Amino acid sequence: KAIKEHSVSYQENKYPLVTVTDEIRNLVNLKQGENESLLDYQGRFKVAKDVLQDQLGGYLYLPAYVKEKVKDLKAKNPSTTFDESFDSTDMKQLRQEINDELLGYIFFAGADGSKYGSLQHNVSEQYALLHNNYPKSLVNAVNILSQHKFDEKYHQRVRKAAEQKRAQDRERPVSYT
């Protein structure tokens, strides 16, 4: 909360579109740190998401993707009665689902590649085979990532860091003062 308040007071002195653009960039480019837990990454992500949504006055809206989803819904169930007017309950719900899906993807894509790279790659390959296993929300992304055993690349990095630390410790002269 304090970060958001500081961010908002700082942003009052900036051109509004600079602020919004900075917050979009901040969210989209947010990555899990090398030694950061999934929970800590999720916390940072939520702050960035909340700040952006405060700046936008709501969730991210992707009109072309909404149209595509409506088309897909109608193709799957031609007898459906879907109210396409902008303020309809159906459209509001669809826009919220798309916002959730987008945030889930951004979070998933920003996860540490040394821990989750094989999972990210497999989901991409499955999509090419017409199996959409991308997360549908931030909660879904966290659940998918937390169930994955870290990739070997991560374990190799940890072992290498430990070896380097041991080597540094051996090279340090011992002081008996």
N, C-alpha and C positions, 0 to 999 in steps of 0.2 A: 504494500500500500504506500509506504514511504517513497519507494522508487517511482511509483506512478505519479504521486503528488509532485515530486521533484521534477520529473519528466514533463509534466503538464505545465508547471510554472516556468521552466526553461523554454518550453515551446511557445509560450505566449509572445515571446519576442522574435519569433521567426515567421517567415512567410508560410502560411498554412499548408501549401502544397509541398513545400520542402519537408515539413514535419511529417506529413502523411507518407510521402515517398520514403523518407528515412525509416519510418516504422514498418512499412511493407518490406523494404530491403532487410531490415533487422530480423523480421520474422522468417522470411524466405531463406536467408543465409545463415540462420541459427544452426549450429552444429553441436553435437554432444562432444564434450571435451575428452581428451585421451584417458584421463583417470577419473572422469565424472560418472557417478552412478546414474542409472536410468531415472531414478526418483528426482535427483537434483536437476537433471536435464529437463524433465517434465516441469519442474517448478519454474525454471528460467523460461521455458517455452510458454507456459501459461501467463507469466507476467508480460512477455512480448506480445502475445495474442490479445490480452486484455487492453494493453496500451494502444495497440492498433485499432481494436474495435471501439475504444473510446474516441479515438481520432476520427474514425469513419462514421460513428454514430450508429453502429450496428455491425452485422456480420458482412463477410466478403460476398459479393454478389457477382455471379458469372452468367450473364444472360444467354450466351451461346450454349453453355453447358446445360442450363435449365431447359432450353428448347430441345436439345438432344435427349435429355432425360424424359421429357414429356412425350416426345416421339417414340422412344423406346417403351414407355409405359403403355401407350396406345397400341403399339405393335404387338406387345405381349398379351394384351387383353383388350381387343377391339370394342367390347361392349362396356368398357369402363366409362363412367361419367366423371371426367376430370375437369374441374372449373379452372380455366386458364387465365381468368382475370387476375391482374397483378395482386390485388388485395384479398383474394379468396383464401380460405383456409388451406385448400389443397396446395396452392402455390407457395404460401408462407411455409408450410411444412416441407415442401420440396426444396425451397431455398435454404432452409435450416439444415436439411439432410446433406445438401451439397456443400454447405459451409463446413459441416462436421467432417465430411469426407475429405475436403481440401486440407483442413487442419491435420487430420490423421495422416494424410500423405506427406505433408510438409515435415511433420514430426518424424515419421518413418524414414524419410529420405535423409534427414539430418542426423540419424543415429550413427554412432561410431562404426565406420566401415570395417575396422579390424575386428570388431566383435560380431557385427551383424551383416557383413558384406555378402556372405553366401545366401543368407535369407533374402536380402534385398534382390540379389541376382535371380534367385529361384522364383520369387514372386513376379519379377519382370518376365522371365521365361514362360511361366504359367499363363500370364496374360496373353502372350503371343500365341499360346495354344488355346485361347478363348476361355480360360479359367481365371476369373477376376478374384484374386485373393488379396488385393490391396486393402488396407484397413479402411473401415467405413466411418471411423471417428477417432478422436484422440485416445479415448479409453481403449478402443479396440487395438490401436497401434501399440499402446503400452502393454496390453495383454499379450499380443503377438510377440513383441520383442522380449518380454520377460520370460516367455516360455522357451526361448531359443538358447541353446547352449552356445557359449562364445566360440567363435571360429578359432582355428589353430593359429591363424595369423596373430591374434591377440595374445595367446599363450606364448608364442615365440617372442613377441615384443616384451612381455613381462619377464621372461627368462633372460633375455638379452640385457634388460635394464638391471636385473639382479646381478648378473655376471659383471657388468660394468661397475656397479657399486662395490662388489667384492674386490675387484681389481683396484679400484681407487683406495679402498680401505687397506689393502696390502701394501700399496705404494706409500701411504702416509707414514711418516716416522712416528714411532711411539715416544711419547714424552713422559719421563718419570719425575716431573717436578711437583 
